[in-house]
Amino acid sequence: MLGNFTYSNPTKLYFGDDSLKYLNEELPKYGKTVQLIYGGGSIKKNGIYDAVVSILKNNGKTIVEDGGVMPNPTSEKLNEGVKIARENNVDLLLAVGGGSCCDYAKAVSVSVHCEDDPWEKYFIRFEEPACKIVPVGCVLTMVGTGSEMNGGSVITNREKHLKIGHVFGENVMPKFSILNPKFTLTLPKRQMVSGIYDIFNHICEQYFSGTDDNTSDYLAEGLMRSVIHSSLIAVDNPQDYEARSNIMWCATWALNTLIARGKTTDWMVHMLGQAVGAYTDATHGMTLAAVSLPYYRHIMPCGLAKFKRFAVNVWGISAEGKTDEQTAKEGLAALENWMKKIGVSLNITELGATPEMLEGIADATFILKGGYKVLERQEVLQILKESL
């Protein structure tokens, strides 16, 4: 491994089908008032809401409701959450839901005691919080983002057609997260599949960079193989607890910063996908899937050795008697075949994107430098055209 790095992750995890009871161990560490953050109300239908509220009440907590967090949380919703937290002087932000709820909770946490506009401060100027941070805890009901064990927060500004992520430091990471795979079993299949591809692409974004012999890449390959194996089982039988629990655990380790150590990392699929999402409000994992293959085909010649390794070590493709390019192309073909099997979107047209949007989407795409090729704007536009 080349370079120098530090590693610390302060989030405490409780994993398993009996993990919610450990909320009782965490709540006494915080003050009386809890802002309960959740999405569209599915947790009220499947019983999770009642179970969490019961534990909060048994611990003597005052509950402040903050529901209605959308799949792509907006700057308007963020301002609403900050207002709720300030008016009630909350002591803990408890996100019960998927990655969007966790992302939103972290954005609220750094904004409550800050006078600046949070969108401008954190998502335009990318400043770090210099104020008191309200602690965050998570009860996860959908997997994919890894937000339960990292400092990332993605917020969408609908007016400006921008969807931007800010990765905060370890002081913003959730203090604890409860991961009960059973809580994910009631998800609609399309949401499950979207989360699965989000997991896989998080690993790819960190894997497709660098040329040194890096332990992080070996870890990434193992995680990818696990996701592939369990995803096919889960798609066939969404109630398979073992498969769903493995997917949940992979999601956390895919983006808790571990496999990024010693890496430059890429993240251009996310930049492209987020720009598409800003214009279409499409599900995050699906936007990633829709732009992945055109992007990887475009950069493959620049990272040929890694793409060959991806084919051999992840997909089990034999390189015997083939050129590196042939092997690498077979790896991408295997990726495409798997994507078709699990049922993700393979183009942005079905997500609502039109040719007329492409110039704006290209303008909204941030260019990053960590991968095998630094894109020019015309290349971004071409990749988007190939994604239609």
Secondary structure, DSSP 4 states (H G I P E B T S, - for coil): --S--------EEEESTTGGGGHHHHGGGS-SEEEEE-SSSHHHHSSHHHHHHHHHHHTTPEEEEE----SS-BHHHHHHHHHHHHHHT-SEEEEEESHHHHHHHHHHHTTTT--S-HIIIIIIS-PPP-S----EEEEESS-SS-GGGS-EEEEEETTTTEEEEEE--TTTS-SEEEE-GGGGTTS-HHHHHHHHHHHHHHHHHHHSS--S--HHHHHHHHHHHHHHHHHHHHHH-TT-HHHHHHHHHHHHHHSSSGGGTT-----HHHHHHHHHHHHH---HHHHHHHHHHHHHHHHGGGGHHHHHHIIIIIH----TTS-HHHHHHHHHHHHHHHHHHHT----SGGGT--GGGHHHHHHTPPP--SSS-PPPHHHHHHHHHHH-
